[in-house]
Amino acid sequence: SLKRLEGVKIVPPDPNYCVAECFRVRVAGEVEGVIVIPKVNHYYEDIVEVVAPVKVKDKLGVKDGDLITVEVET
């Protein structure tokens, strides 16, 4: 569903690196951050990379495999 939205595009100065698109998110209603989606062929559609100012798992007390809510801010 993110493909329908327009995020912030990051274009690296070095063409050896890929372009990425970012979307502001709130994780579990508590942690603000961004989802980073690299614009490369065959990038995993079932993996979400969240960048936040805190360690999300520590802040929320969750571990790999736990389900959490990630809301995209539009």
Secondary structure as UniProt FT lines:
FT   HELIX           2..4
FT   STRAND          8..10
FT   TURN            15..16
FT   STRAND          20..27
FT   TURN            28..30
FT   STRAND          31..38
FT   TURN            41..42
FT   STRAND          49..51
FT   HELIX           56..60
FT   TURN            64..65
FT   STRAND          70..72
//
